[in-house]
Amino acid sequence: MRPLFVPAMAFVSLLLAGCASAPNDPTLTLQTSKTPAQFAECVVPKLQGSALNPTVSQSQRSYRIVVPSKVAADNVLEAYKAGKGGKVFIYERHLLASNLLPSSFERAAQECI
């Protein structure tokens, strides 16, 4: 029994460490001809239409749209002023089974670029 206990505990520790760490790199980066304000005006209604509850905050050069998640870390869209438009960074946690198709969160962002 003891030889199985140590590898099992190591595996569980690795799984928990993966759940506890927050992603620092964006899962997707998009370039848009829209300003951050125009992008936010487009994407927020799409997220609300998908039964997501976004929270929007803004600064002088950017918009940050946060959609709470019940399962993982919150999903975040950040739109920054860049050149002749904006740059959009998407931070999203995918469940293992849902990596094959874009989520409604990602689709809304892509539709607004």
C-alpha positions, 0 to 999 in steps of 0.5 A: 500500500505504501509504494502507491501512496507516495506517487499518488500524493505527488500526482495530487500535489501537481494537480493542485499546484496547477489549479492554484497558479494564475496565468501570466501570459495571455491565451490570445492576443489580437490587433484591432483597428478600433480604439479600446472604447469602441472595442469595449462598446462592441464586446460588452453587449455580446458577453451579456448576450451570452449570459456572462456578467462582465465588469468594465473598468477603464483608464486613460489608455485602456479598458479591462473587462472581467467575467467572473468564473465559478470554476477557475480564475476570472476571464479577462479582456484588456484592450490597450491603445496602440498605433492606429487602433488597439491591442487586445489581450485575452486571459482565459482558463479553459477546462480540459474538455473545452479546448477544442472550440473557442469559448463564447468569451473568445468568440465575442472578442474575435467578432469585435476586432 
